[in-house]
Amino acid sequence: MIGVLLVGILVLVVGGCVCVVWADRGGPRWTRAVAAATIGAGRVLRSYQKSQRREVSGGGVDGD
């Protein structure tokens, strides 16, 4: 069951990456919408990871 979930997530990620490349090359309008959602999700995850690192380091300046 967990394997099916992980494969589903992998398919969504790969599909999102394909849409980003396709939209950059001038694909249909729906690929631009999926690409924007994919890029937005990546930014959210990146900011979440940064906040998690700050919490682990004690909230101070960690020298990045």
MIMI-568607 format. One record per residue: x, y, z of N, C-alpha, C in turn; residue in one letter. Coordinates in steps of 0.001 Angstrom, whole numbers, padded with zeros to 6 digits, always signed. Example, Ala and Ser with C-alpha at 12.3 -4.5 7.8 and 13.67 -1.06 7.14 Angstrom:
<nodes>
+013190-005690+007800+012300-004500+007800+013200-003300+007800A;+012850-002250+007080+013670-001060+007140+012900+000030+007870S;
</nodes>
This chain:
<nodes>
+000828-001205+000000+000000+000000+000000+000867+001262+000000M;+001887+001291+000866+002752+002470+000917+003547+002598-000383I;+003873+001457-001000+004587+001492-002276+003766+002142-003367G;+002472+001850-003392+001580+002450-004381+001510+003962-004178V;+001462+004386-002929+001434+005821-002617+002717+006504-003083L;+003858+005878-002813+005131+006460-003234+005260+006518-004752L;+004789+005497-005432+004815+005512-006902+003909+006618-007428V;+002748+006800-006804+001842+007876-007211+002472+009249-007038G;+003160+009452-005925+003847+010725-005689+004953+010924-006713I;+005688+009858-007008+006759+009951-008002+006206+010317-009375L;+005076+009728-009755+004451+010046-011042+004032+011516-011084V;+003473+012023-009994+003082+013436-009953+004296+014362-010074L;+005378+014026-009399+006582+014858-009456+007177+014860-010863V;+007300+013682-011442+007867+013596-012796+006955+014311-013797V;+005649+014132-013657+004713+014830-014535+004811+016339-014398G;+004978+016810-013169+005145+018247-012953+006407+018774-013602G;+007494+018015-013487+008756+018434-014114+008637+018462-015635C;+007956+017479-016192+007742+017450-017643+006934+018677-018071V;+005926+019027-017293+005115+020197-017644+005913+021492-017549C;+006841+021575-016591+007683+022771-016487+008523+022929-017750V;+009128+021850-018202+009958+021910-019414+009100+022201-020636V;+007954+021525-020732+007075+021702-021883+006534+023129-021936W;+006142+023676-020788+005620+025049-020755+006704+026048-021131A;+007945+025770-020727+009051+026663-021071+009286+026696-022573D;+008967+025595-023241+009141+025518-024692+007891+025949-025450R;+006902+026501-024733+005727+027041-025405+004585+026062-025547G;+004380+025223-024564+003307+024241-024618+001935+024874-024442G;+000916+024037-024391-000448+024543-024228-000647+025241-022877P;-001752+025942-022759-002031+026740-021567-002086+025882-020300R;-002641+024663-020391-002768+023840-019195-001403+023420-018651W;-000391+023300-019545+000940+022950-019044+001541+024111-018257T;+001202+025324-018654+001695+026487-017908+001085+026539-016523R;-000181+026149-016409-000839+026122-015091-000230+025045-014200A;+000011+023871-014762+000626+022790-013979+002057+023162-013613V;+002780+023785-014530+004150+024211-014251+004182+025244-013124A;+003250+026185-013146+003196+027193-012084+002902+026542-010731A;+002002+025566-010721+001698+024856-009480+002903+024064-008987A;+003628+023449-009903+004813+022670-009541+005897+023566-008961T;+006143+024692-009608+007161+025620-009123+006740+026204-007772I;+005461+026522-007630+004971+027029-006350+005122+026016-005231G;+004818+024749-005515+004975+023695-004504+006441+023539-004119A;+007327+023652-005088+008760+023572-004790+009218+024701-003892G;+008710+025896-004134+009079+027043-003284+008558+026868-001867R;+007333+026360-001735+006764+026122-000405+007592+025091+000344V;+007945+023998-000320+008753+022969+000319+010129+023493+000709L;+010717+024311-000129+012035+024871+000173+011977+025775+001395R;+010958+026622+001486+010849+027508+002645+010540+026711+003915S;+009768+025635+003777+009492+024771+004928+010773+024111+005421Y;+011611+023640+004509+012861+023014+004896+013785+024013+005585Q;+013812+025249+005100+014644+026274+005730+014165+026558+007148K;+012845+026620+007334+012328+026884+008678+012617+025724+009609S;+012585+024491+009091+012909+023324+009912+014376+023345+010325Q;+015256+023767+009435+016686+023852+009776+016926+024922+010835R;+016180+026025+010755+016326+027073+011759+015890+026580+013125R;+014806+025803+013163+014320+025270+014438+015319+024304+015047E;+015931+023466+014230+016901+022485+014723+018154+023183+015227V;+018561+024260+014558+019788+024953+014967+019561+025884+016142S;+018371+025988+016635+018102+026806+017808+017591+028197+017511G;+017281+028466+016268+016680+029743+015917+017674+030861+015695G;+018951+030626+015921+019954+031661+015739+020414+031722+014295G;+021379+032585+014041+021970+032686+012714+022891+031503+012537V;+022680+030738+011463+023465+029523+011286+024574+029676+010255D;+024813+030872+009750+025941+031106+008873+025744+030734+007427G;+024509+030578+006978+024260+030272+005558+024513+031445+004692D;
</nodes>
